[in-house]
Amino acid sequence: MTDELRSALRGRLDAVDARASEVVRSSTGENMISRLGAADWLSLGALFWAWVGAILFVSGEPNWAIVAVLAGFAFDKADGYYARKTGTASAFGRQIDSFIDIFAYLVSAALLYHVALAPNPVVSAVVGFVVLTFGGLRLIRHNSEGFGDEGGTSYYHGTTVVHTHLVVLANYFLLQFVPLWNGWVAGATIVAVCPLMTSDYKAYKTDAGHVLVGVAGVLTVAGCLALEFGVI
């Protein structure tokens, strides 16, 4: 056996041993709750509002449900901001964030389509499955590969679950104001954009992008409240 092969095998065995030790520690000697930092609790705040939104969706209150989900969006943005500012970002926190994103963006988007847009349950099942499948794969990919970097600017690989959620929201409002718009057209547009989440498209993380998403969120809340109270 050559020295290079011995070295490679030793490195592999050390990595397996370290991983095994980590698993033992996490399963026997450490309380999961004690590992949660402030950013993680902000993430759980996003999960709470996503759950409130889900309850409102199934209760037939889509406008209030959207408002609740967007409150969760604010918590989701706050957790990342806090982690970066305090230098407490971690792989553990990223796993929590991705887990919650499933409910905050993917499940809520599927529920919005089902409750307010779908022409029938079969179409709803197909569209919801596509949203959850591509969105879930996108989150797994991000946890595995992380951000890309180009010229000092970070980017996501593929469009994000937030982008897909915004497409569903746009369809909701188009259905309210465009006479020819319907659940079939909405479903087709949603299914068409979902594969972009697993594409090689570069979604850059910029301050301008965050501002635009924030403005879109405020306008969405205003639109939902206007619809709810019969202003428009």
Accessible surface in RSA format (square Angstrom, percent):
REM  Atomic radii and reference values for relative SASA: ProtOr
REM  Chains: A
REM  Algorithm: Lee & Richards
REM  Probe-radius: 1.40
REM  Slices: 20
REM RES _ NUM      All-atoms   Total-Side   Main-Chain    Non-polar    All polar
REM                ABS   REL    ABS   REL    ABS   REL    ABS   REL    ABS   REL
RES MET A   1   135.17  70.0  70.02  46.3  65.15 155.1  74.37  63.2  60.80  80.6
RES THR A   2    92.24  65.6  84.35  85.5   7.89  18.8  84.87 114.0   7.36  11.1
RES ASP A   3   113.45  79.5 104.58 104.1   8.87  21.0  37.65  88.6  75.80  75.6
RES GLU A   4   148.44  85.2 139.06 105.2   9.37  22.3  57.44 111.1  90.99  74.3
RES LEU A   5    87.10  48.5  82.98  59.4   4.12  10.4  86.72  60.9   0.38   1.0
RES ARG A   6   104.89  44.0 101.23  51.6   3.66   8.7  33.44  45.7  71.45  43.3
RES SER A   7    64.32  54.3  58.58  78.2   5.74  13.2  20.93  44.6  43.39  60.8
RES ALA A   8    64.43  59.2  45.39  70.0  19.03  43.3  57.76  81.3   6.66  17.6
RES LEU A   9    80.94  45.1  80.63  57.7   0.31   0.8  80.94  56.8   0.00   0.0
RES ARG A  10   138.46  58.1 135.91  69.3   2.55   6.1  56.50  77.2  81.96  49.7
RES GLY A  11    40.04  49.4   0.00   N/A  40.04  49.4  33.38  91.6   6.66  14.9
RES ARG A  12   168.55  70.8 163.01  83.1   5.54  13.2  46.05  62.9 122.50  74.2
RES LEU A  13   119.08  66.3 115.41  82.6   3.67   9.2 115.76  81.3   3.32   8.9
RES ASP A  14    87.96  61.6  81.81  81.4   6.15  14.5  28.25  66.5  59.71  59.5
RES ALA A  15    56.63  52.1  43.17  66.6  13.46  30.6  51.71  72.8   4.93  13.1
RES VAL A  16    89.75  59.1  86.16  78.0   3.59   8.6  89.24  77.5   0.50   1.4
RES ASP A  17    94.13  65.9  90.44  90.0   3.69   8.7  20.75  48.8  73.38  73.2
RES ALA A  18    60.98  56.1  50.49  77.9  10.49  23.9  57.13  80.4   3.86  10.2
RES ARG A  19   141.89  59.6 138.75  70.7   3.14   7.5  56.53  77.3  85.37  51.7
RES ALA A  20    50.53  46.5  43.74  67.5   6.79  15.4  49.94  70.3   0.59   1.6
RES SER A  21    44.38  37.5  38.46  51.3   5.92  13.6  21.64  46.1  22.74  31.9
RES GLU A  22    80.59  46.3  80.19  60.7   0.40   1.0  20.31  39.3  60.28  49.2
RES VAL A  23    71.29  46.9  70.40  63.7   0.89   2.2  71.29  61.9   0.00   0.0
RES VAL A  24    88.03  57.9  87.31  79.0   0.71   1.7  88.03  76.5   0.00   0.0
RES ARG A  25   140.21  58.9 136.34  69.5   3.86   9.2  67.77  92.6  72.44  43.9
RES SER A  26    40.97  34.6  29.94  40.0  11.03  25.4  16.71  35.6  24.26  34.0
RES SER A  27    83.02  70.2  43.72  58.3  39.30  90.5  45.10  96.0  37.92  53.1
RES THR A  28   109.72  78.0  69.87  70.8  39.84  95.0  66.57  89.4  43.15  65.2
RES GLY A  29    68.44  84.4   0.00   N/A  68.44  84.4  34.62  95.0  33.82  75.7
RES GLU A  30    85.58  49.1  65.11  49.3  20.48  48.8  23.84  46.1  61.74  50.4
RES ASN A  31    97.84  67.5  82.50  79.7  15.34  36.9  28.89  69.5  68.95  66.6
RES MET A  32   103.20  53.4  99.72  66.0   3.48   8.3  88.99  75.7  14.21  18.8
RES ILE A  33   106.58  60.7 102.87  76.6   3.72   9.0 102.87  74.1   3.72  10.1
RES SER A  34    84.82  71.7  45.51  60.7  39.31  90.5  49.71 105.9  35.10  49.2
RES ARG A  35    85.75  36.0  60.70  30.9  25.05  59.6  16.66  22.8  69.09  41.9
RES LEU A  36    29.76  16.6  12.36   8.8  17.39  43.7  12.52   8.8  17.24  46.4
RES GLY A  37    35.46  43.7   0.00   N/A  35.46  43.7  35.11  96.3   0.36   0.8
RES ALA A  38    51.29  47.2  34.98  54.0  16.31  37.1  40.56  57.1  10.73  28.4
RES ALA A  39    14.29  13.1  13.39  20.7   0.90   2.0  13.57  19.1   0.71   1.9
RES ASP A  40    14.40  10.1  14.40  14.3   0.00   0.0   0.34   0.8  14.06  14.0
RES TRP A  41   131.63  52.8 123.71  59.9   7.92  18.6 110.95  59.2  20.68  33.5
RES LEU A  42    49.12  27.4  48.19  34.5   0.93   2.3  48.99  34.4   0.13   0.3
RES SER A  43     4.22   3.6   4.22   5.6   0.00   0.0   0.57   1.2   3.65   5.1
RES LEU A  44    54.00  30.1  48.59  34.8   5.41  13.6  48.94  34.4   5.06  13.6
RES GLY A  45    15.03  18.5   0.00   N/A  15.03  18.5  14.61  40.1   0.42   1.0
RES ALA A  46     0.13   0.1   0.13   0.2   0.00   0.0   0.13   0.2   0.00   0.0
RES LEU A  47    45.35  25.3  45.35  32.4   0.00   0.0  45.35  31.8   0.00   0.0
RES PHE A  48   114.73  57.4 108.80  67.4   5.94  15.4 114.39  69.4   0.35   1.0
RES TRP A  49    82.75  33.2  82.75  40.1   0.00   0.0  76.04  40.5   6.71  10.9
RES ALA A  50     4.45   4.1   0.78   1.2   3.67   8.4   1.21   1.7   3.24   8.6
RES TRP A  51   158.02  63.4 154.75  74.9   3.26   7.7 137.62  73.4  20.39  33.1
RES VAL A  52    34.65  22.8  34.53  31.3   0.12   0.3  34.65  30.1   0.00   0.0
RES GLY A  53     0.00   0.0   0.00   N/A   0.00   0.0   0.00   0.0   0.00   0.0
RES ALA A  54    16.10  14.8  15.25  23.5   0.85   1.9  15.90  22.4   0.21   0.5
RES ILE A  55    77.82  44.3  76.86  57.3   0.95   2.3  77.75  56.0   0.06   0.2
RES LEU A  56    45.87  25.5  45.87  32.8   0.00   0.0  45.87  32.2   0.00   0.0
RES PHE A  57     2.95   1.5   2.17   1.3   0.77   2.0   2.17   1.3   0.77   2.2
RES VAL A  58   109.61  72.1  73.83  66.8  35.78  86.2  79.00  68.6  30.60  83.0
RES SER A  59    71.66  60.6  37.63  50.2  34.03  78.4  30.76  65.5  40.90  57.3
RES GLY A  60    49.28  60.8   0.00   N/A  49.28  60.8  26.17  71.8  23.11  51.8
RES GLU A  61    65.32  37.5  64.79  49.0   0.53   1.3  12.93  25.0  52.39  42.8
RES PRO A  62    27.27  19.9  27.27  24.9   0.00   0.0  27.27  22.5   0.00   0.0
RES ASN A  63    17.27  11.9  17.13  16.6   0.14   0.3   1.06   2.6  16.20  15.7
RES TRP A  64    90.65  36.4  88.96  43.1   1.69   4.0  76.25  40.7  14.40  23.4
RES ALA A  65     0.00   0.0   0.00   0.0   0.00   0.0   0.00   0.0   0.00   0.0
RES ILE A  66     2.28   1.3   1.74   1.3   0.53   1.3   2.28   1.6   0.00   0.0
RES VAL A  67    34.29  22.6  33.12  30.0   1.17   2.8  33.12  28.8   1.17   3.2
RES ALA A  68     5.28   4.9   3.06   4.7   2.23   5.1   5.08   7.2   0.20   0.5
RES VAL A  69     2.88   1.9   2.01   1.8   0.87   2.1   2.11   1.8   0.77   2.1
RES LEU A  70    19.56  10.9  14.39  10.3   5.17  13.0  14.76  10.4   4.80  12.9
RES ALA A  71    32.52  29.9  23.22  35.8   9.30  21.1  31.43  44.3   1.09   2.9
RES GLY A  72     0.25   0.3   0.00   N/A   0.25   0.3   0.25   0.7   0.00   0.0
RES PHE A  73    23.42  11.7  23.20  14.4   0.22   0.6  23.35  14.2   0.06   0.2
RES ALA A  74    58.47  53.8  48.44  74.7  10.03  22.8  53.85  75.8   4.62  12.2
RES PHE A  75    72.71  36.4  71.08  44.0   1.62   4.2  72.59  44.0   0.12   0.3
RES ASP A  76    10.95   7.7   7.27   7.2   3.68   8.7   0.12   0.3  10.83  10.8
RES LYS A  77    78.35  38.2  71.78  44.0   6.56  15.6  42.64  38.4  35.71  38.0
RES ALA A  78    39.06  35.9  31.77  49.0   7.29  16.6  37.95  53.4   1.11   2.9
RES ASP A  79     8.47   5.9   7.85   7.8   0.62   1.5   4.30  10.1   4.17   4.2
RES GLY A  80    23.63  29.1   0.00   N/A  23.63  29.1  23.53  64.6   0.10   0.2
RES TYR A  81   126.49  59.1 126.49  72.0   0.00   0.0  91.62  68.9  34.86  43.0
RES TYR A  82    85.42  39.9  84.34  48.0   1.08   2.8  52.52  39.5  32.90  40.6
RES ALA A  83    11.97  11.0  11.97  18.5   0.00   0.0  11.97  16.9   0.00   0.0
RES ARG A  84   134.68  56.5 109.53  55.8  25.15  59.9  65.92  90.1  68.76  41.7
RES LYS A  85   145.05  70.8 111.26  68.3  33.80  80.5  56.21  50.6  88.84  94.6
RES THR A  86    64.23  45.7  34.09  34.6  30.14  71.8  42.64  57.3  21.59  32.6
RES GLY A  87    67.59  83.3   0.00   N/A  67.59  83.3  34.31  94.2  33.27  74.5
RES THR A  88    79.56  56.6  58.04  58.8  21.52  51.3  64.51  86.6  15.05  22.7
RES ALA A  89    63.73  58.6  35.66  55.0  28.07  63.8  38.83  54.7  24.90  65.9
RES SER A  90    49.16  41.5  40.59  54.2   8.58  19.8  38.38  81.7  10.78  15.1
RES ALA A  91    63.34  58.2  57.04  88.0   6.31  14.3  57.57  81.1   5.78  15.3
RES PHE A  92    42.24  21.1  35.44  22.0   6.79  17.7  39.55  24.0   2.69   7.7
RES GLY A  93    15.08  18.6   0.00   N/A  15.08  18.6  11.87  32.6   3.21   7.2
RES ARG A  94   122.13  51.3 119.09  60.7   3.04   7.2  48.18  65.8  73.96  44.8
RES GLN A  95   101.64  56.8  97.15  71.0   4.48  10.7  32.87  70.0  68.76  52.2
RES ILE A  96    24.08  13.7  21.70  16.2   2.37   5.7  24.04  17.3   0.04   0.1
RES ASP A  97    41.01  28.7  41.01  40.8   0.00   0.0  11.40  26.8  29.60  29.5
RES SER A  98     9.53   8.1   9.18  12.3   0.35   0.8   4.89  10.4   4.64   6.5
RES PHE A  99   101.68  50.9  97.24  60.2   4.45  11.6 100.91  61.2   0.77   2.2
RES ILE A 100     0.86   0.5   0.86   0.6   0.00   0.0   0.86   0.6   0.00   0.0
RES ASP A 101    13.84   9.7  13.84  13.8   0.00   0.0   0.00   0.0  13.84  13.8
RES ILE A 102    61.58  35.0  61.58  45.9   0.00   0.0  61.58  44.3   0.00   0.0
RES PHE A 103    78.41  39.2  76.27  47.2   2.14   5.6  76.27  46.2   2.14   6.1
RES ALA A 104     1.01   0.9   0.95   1.5   0.06   0.1   0.95   1.3   0.06   0.2
RES TYR A 105     5.57   2.6   5.16   2.9   0.42   1.1   5.16   3.9   0.42   0.5
RES LEU A 106     1.64   0.9   1.64   1.2   0.00   0.0   1.64   1.2   0.00   0.0
RES VAL A 107    41.79  27.5  41.45  37.5   0.35   0.8  41.79  36.3   0.01   0.0
RES SER A 108     3.46   2.9   1.75   2.3   1.70   3.9   3.42   7.3   0.04   0.1
RES ALA A 109     1.04   1.0   0.62   1.0   0.42   1.0   0.67   0.9   0.37   1.0
RES ALA A 110    15.86  14.6  12.33  19.0   3.53   8.0  12.91  18.2   2.95   7.8
RES LEU A 111    36.14  20.1  35.82  25.6   0.32   0.8  36.13  25.4   0.01   0.0
RES LEU A 112     1.11   0.6   1.11   0.8   0.00   0.0   1.11   0.8   0.00   0.0
RES TYR A 113     1.72   0.8   1.72   1.0   0.00   0.0   1.72   1.3   0.00   0.0
RES HIS A 114    94.80  51.8  82.95  57.7  11.86  30.3  49.01  50.5  45.80  53.3
RES VAL A 115    53.92  35.5  21.32  19.3  32.60  78.6  26.02  22.6  27.90  75.7
RES ALA A 116    26.44  24.3   5.17   8.0  21.27  48.4  14.35  20.2  12.10  32.0
RES LEU A 117     8.65   4.8   0.00   0.0   8.65  21.8   1.95   1.4   6.71  18.0
RES ALA A 118    26.81  24.7   2.59   4.0  24.22  55.1   2.59   3.6  24.22  64.2
RES PRO A 119    54.18  39.5  12.87  11.7  41.31 150.2  23.93  19.8  30.25 188.0
RES ASN A 120    52.16  36.0  45.09  43.6   7.07  17.0  29.66  71.4  22.50  21.7
RES PRO A 121   100.17  73.0  94.49  86.1   5.68  20.7  95.81  79.1   4.36  27.1
RES VAL A 122   110.10  72.4 106.75  96.6   3.35   8.1 110.10  95.7   0.00   0.0
RES VAL A 123    24.35  16.0  22.38  20.3   1.97   4.7  24.35  21.2   0.00   0.0
RES SER A 124     9.12   7.7   6.05   8.1   3.07   7.1   0.88   1.9   8.24  11.5
RES ALA A 125    66.36  61.0  48.39  74.7  17.97  40.9  61.08  86.0   5.28  14.0
RES VAL A 126    83.08  54.7  79.80  72.2   3.28   7.9  83.08  72.2   0.00   0.0
RES VAL A 127     4.30   2.8   4.30   3.9   0.00   0.0   4.30   3.7   0.00   0.0
RES GLY A 128     8.10  10.0   0.00   N/A   8.10  10.0   8.10  22.2   0.00   0.0
RES PHE A 129   138.37  69.2 133.73  82.8   4.64  12.1 136.41  82.7   1.96   5.6
RES VAL A 130    21.83  14.4  21.20  19.2   0.63   1.5  21.83  19.0   0.00   0.0
RES VAL A 131     1.54   1.0   1.54   1.4   0.00   0.0   1.54   1.3   0.00   0.0
RES LEU A 132    72.43  40.3  65.79  47.1   6.64  16.7  66.02  46.4   6.42  17.3
RES THR A 133    47.31  33.7  37.74  38.3   9.57  22.8  41.47  55.7   5.85   8.8
RES PHE A 134    55.59  27.8  55.59  34.4   0.00   0.0  55.59  33.7   0.00   0.0
RES GLY A 135     0.00   0.0   0.00   N/A   0.00   0.0   0.00   0.0   0.00   0.0
RES GLY A 136    17.49  21.6   0.00   N/A  17.49  21.6  17.09  46.9   0.40   0.9
RES LEU A 137    90.13  50.2  85.95  61.5   4.18  10.5  85.95  60.4   4.18  11.2
RES ARG A 138     6.24   2.6   6.24   3.2   0.00   0.0   1.50   2.0   4.74   2.9
RES LEU A 139    11.63   6.5  11.59   8.3   0.03   0.1  11.63   8.2   0.00   0.0
RES ILE A 140   115.67  65.8 113.10  84.3   2.57   6.2 114.76  82.6   0.91   2.5
RES ARG A 141    48.31  20.3  42.97  21.9   5.34  12.7  28.02  38.3  20.29  12.3
RES HIS A 142    28.76  15.7  23.92  16.6   4.84  12.4  16.75  17.3  12.01  14.0
RES ASN A 143    54.75  37.8  22.53  21.8  32.22  77.6  13.68  32.9  41.06  39.7
RES SER A 144    94.72  80.0  54.36  72.5  40.36  93.0  30.58  65.1  64.14  89.9
RES GLU A 145    98.43  56.5  66.95  50.7  31.47  74.9  32.99  63.8  65.44  53.4
RES GLY A 146    24.90  30.7   0.00   N/A  24.90  30.7  24.15  66.3   0.75   1.7
RES PHE A 147    84.45  42.2  56.56  35.0  27.88  72.6  56.56  34.3  27.88  79.8
RES GLY A 148    10.80  13.3   0.00   N/A  10.80  13.3   9.91  27.2   0.89   2.0
RES ASP A 149    97.94  68.6  68.84  68.5  29.10  68.8  33.22  78.2  64.72  64.5
RES GLU A 150    79.46  45.6  70.08  53.0   9.38  22.3  35.75  69.2  43.70  35.7
RES GLY A 151    85.12 105.0   0.00   N/A  85.12 105.0  45.45 124.7  39.68  88.9
RES GLY A 152    68.57  84.6   0.00   N/A  68.57  84.6  32.44  89.0  36.13  80.9
RES THR A 153    47.82  34.0  43.99  44.6   3.83   9.1  16.82  22.6  31.00  46.9
RES SER A 154    42.53  35.9  39.28  52.4   3.26   7.5   8.09  17.2  34.44  48.2
RES TYR A 155    23.45  10.9  23.45  13.3   0.00   0.0   1.01   0.8  22.44  27.7
RES TYR A 156    45.36  21.2  45.36  25.8   0.00   0.0  22.75  17.1  22.61  27.9
RES HIS A 157    43.86  24.0  42.28  29.4   1.58   4.0  26.28  27.1  17.58  20.5
RES GLY A 158     0.00   0.0   0.00   N/A   0.00   0.0   0.00   0.0   0.00   0.0
RES THR A 159    18.84  13.4  18.84  19.1   0.00   0.0  17.29  23.2   1.55   2.3
RES THR A 160    13.14   9.3  13.14  13.3   0.00   0.0  10.90  14.6   2.24   3.4
RES VAL A 161     5.75   3.8   5.41   4.9   0.34   0.8   5.41   4.7   0.34   0.9
RES VAL A 162    21.52  14.2  21.52  19.5   0.00   0.0  21.52  18.7   0.00   0.0
RES HIS A 163    71.79  39.2  69.66  48.4   2.13   5.4  43.37  44.7  28.43  33.1
RES THR A 164     2.33   1.7   1.38   1.4   0.96   2.3   0.93   1.2   1.40   2.1
RES HIS A 165    10.11   5.5   9.71   6.7   0.41   1.0   7.61   7.8   2.50   2.9
RES LEU A 166    49.14  27.4  45.23  32.4   3.91   9.8  45.65  32.1   3.49   9.4
RES VAL A 167    41.78  27.5  39.06  35.4   2.71   6.5  41.78  36.3   0.00   0.0
RES VAL A 168     0.84   0.6   0.84   0.8   0.00   0.0   0.84   0.7   0.00   0.0
RES LEU A 169     4.83   2.7   4.83   3.5   0.00   0.0   4.83   3.4   0.00   0.0
RES ALA A 170    50.80  46.7  41.57  64.2   9.23  21.0  49.68  70.0   1.13   3.0
RES ASN A 171     4.05   2.8   4.05   3.9   0.00   0.0   0.00   0.0   4.05   3.9
RES TYR A 172     8.59   4.0   8.59   4.9   0.00   0.0   2.14   1.6   6.45   7.9
RES PHE A 173    38.30  19.2  37.77  23.4   0.53   1.4  38.13  23.1   0.17   0.5
RES LEU A 174    64.02  35.7  62.49  44.7   1.54   3.9  63.71  44.7   0.32   0.8
RES LEU A 175    55.06  30.7  37.97  27.2  17.09  43.0  37.97  26.7  17.09  46.0
RES GLN A 176    73.16  40.9  40.45  29.6  32.71  77.9   6.00  12.8  67.16  50.9
RES PHE A 177   106.37  53.2  78.36  48.5  28.01  72.9  84.54  51.3  21.83  62.5
RES VAL A 178    54.54  35.9  52.28  47.3   2.26   5.4  53.25  46.3   1.29   3.5
RES PRO A 179   130.70  95.3  91.89  83.8  38.81 141.1 105.49  87.1  25.21 156.7
RES LEU A 180   158.76  88.4 145.15 103.8  13.61  34.2 148.59 104.4  10.17  27.4
RES TRP A 181    63.94  25.7  56.28  27.2   7.66  18.0  56.38  30.1   7.56  12.3
RES ASN A 182    60.18  41.5  59.77  57.8   0.40   1.0  26.53  63.8  33.65  32.5
RES GLY A 183     6.58   8.1   0.00   N/A   6.58   8.1   0.23   0.6   6.35  14.2
RES TRP A 184   149.21  59.9 141.86  68.7   7.35  17.3 123.84  66.0  25.38  41.2
RES VAL A 185    56.37  37.1  53.48  48.4   2.89   7.0  56.37  49.0   0.00   0.0
RES ALA A 186     0.00   0.0   0.00   0.0   0.00   0.0   0.00   0.0   0.00   0.0
RES GLY A 187     3.26   4.0   0.00   N/A   3.26   4.0   3.26   9.0   0.00   0.0
RES ALA A 188    63.41  58.3  48.83  75.4  14.58  33.2  57.81  81.4   5.60  14.8
RES THR A 189    43.64  31.0  39.77  40.3   3.86   9.2  43.64  58.6   0.00   0.0
RES ILE A 190     0.24   0.1   0.24   0.2   0.00   0.0   0.24   0.2   0.00   0.0
RES VAL A 191    53.69  35.3  52.90  47.9   0.80   1.9  52.90  46.0   0.80   2.2
RES ALA A 192    70.40  64.7  44.46  68.6  25.94  59.0  54.93  77.4  15.47  41.0
RES VAL A 193    36.65  24.1  35.91  32.5   0.73   1.8  35.91  31.2   0.73   2.0
RES CYS A 194     0.00   0.0   0.00   0.0   0.00   0.0   0.00   0.0   0.00   0.0
RES PRO A 195    56.77  41.4  53.21  48.5   3.56  12.9  53.27  44.0   3.50  21.7
RES LEU A 196    82.86  46.1  82.75  59.2   0.11   0.3  82.86  58.2   0.00   0.0
RES MET A 197     0.00   0.0   0.00   0.0   0.00   0.0   0.00   0.0   0.00   0.0
RES THR A 198    48.62  34.6  27.76  28.1  20.86  49.7  17.59  23.6  31.02  46.9
RES SER A 199    32.75  27.7  22.86  30.5   9.90  22.8  32.71  69.7   0.04   0.1
RES ASP A 200   121.75  85.3 102.20 101.7  19.56  46.2  37.40  88.0  84.35  84.1
RES TYR A 201   122.16  57.0 111.30  63.3  10.86  28.2  75.97  57.1  46.18  56.9
RES LYS A 202    79.53  38.8  72.41  44.4   7.12  17.0  41.72  37.6  37.81  40.3
RES ALA A 203     7.05   6.5   3.76   5.8   3.28   7.5   7.01   9.9   0.03   0.1
RES TYR A 204    94.13  43.9  69.57  39.6  24.56  63.9  59.68  44.8  34.45  42.5
RES LYS A 205    49.51  24.2  32.07  19.7  17.44  41.5  19.14  17.2  30.38  32.4
RES THR A 206    56.29  40.0  48.02  48.7   8.27  19.7  46.04  61.8  10.25  15.5
RES ASP A 207   120.24  84.2 113.73 113.2   6.51  15.4  35.63  83.9  84.61  84.4
RES ALA A 208    67.10  61.7  57.38  88.5   9.72  22.1  64.04  90.2   3.06   8.1
RES GLY A 209    25.09  30.9   0.00   N/A  25.09  30.9  24.96  68.5   0.14   0.3
RES HIS A 210    78.21  42.7  68.82  47.8   9.39  24.0  50.32  51.9  27.89  32.4
RES VAL A 211    95.22  62.7  88.72  80.3   6.50  15.7  94.53  82.1   0.69   1.9
RES LEU A 212   125.96  70.1 121.13  86.7   4.83  12.2 121.38  85.2   4.59  12.3
RES VAL A 213    34.60  22.8  32.95  29.8   1.65   4.0  34.08  29.6   0.51   1.4
RES GLY A 214    31.07  38.3   0.00   N/A  31.07  38.3  28.91  79.3   2.16   4.8
RES VAL A 215    75.60  49.7  72.69  65.8   2.92   7.0  74.61  64.8   1.00   2.7
RES ALA A 216    33.19  30.5  27.35  42.2   5.83  13.3  31.38  44.2   1.81   4.8
RES GLY A 217    10.47  12.9   0.00   N/A  10.47  12.9  10.40  28.5   0.07   0.2
RES VAL A 218   106.50  70.1 101.14  91.6   5.36  12.9 104.87  91.1   1.63   4.4
RES LEU A 219   118.44  66.0 110.39  79.0   8.05  20.2 110.76  77.8   7.68  20.7
RES THR A 220    14.65  10.4  11.84  12.0   2.82   6.7   2.88   3.9  11.78  17.8
RES VAL A 221    41.50  27.3  41.50  37.6   0.00   0.0  41.50  36.1   0.00   0.0
RES ALA A 222    54.46  50.1  44.70  69.0   9.76  22.2  50.31  70.8   4.16  11.0
RES GLY A 223    13.62  16.8   0.00   N/A  13.62  16.8  13.12  36.0   0.50   1.1
RES CYS A 224     0.26   0.2   0.16   0.2   0.10   0.2   0.26   0.7   0.00   0.0
RES LEU A 225    60.57  33.7  59.92  42.9   0.65   1.6  60.22  42.3   0.36   1.0
RES ALA A 226    18.36  16.9  14.36  22.2   4.00   9.1  17.67  24.9   0.69   1.8
RES LEU A 227    36.22  20.2  18.81  13.5  17.40  43.7  18.83  13.2  17.38  46.8
RES GLU A 228    62.72  36.0  37.29  28.2  25.43  60.5   5.56  10.8  57.15  46.7
RES PHE A 229   137.33  68.7 106.78  66.1  30.55  79.5 112.77  68.4  24.56  70.3
RES GLY A 230    60.49  74.6   0.00   N/A  60.49  74.6  29.73  81.6  30.76  68.9
RES VAL A 231   113.41  74.6  82.18  74.4  31.23  75.2  88.64  77.0  24.76  67.2
RES ILE A 232   105.51  60.0  59.92  44.6  45.59 109.9  90.43  65.1  15.08  40.9
END  Absolute sums over single chains surface
CHAIN  1 A    12931.4      10515.4       2416.0       9049.1       3882.3
END  Absolute sums over all chains
TOTAL         12931.4      10515.4       2416.0       9049.1       3882.3
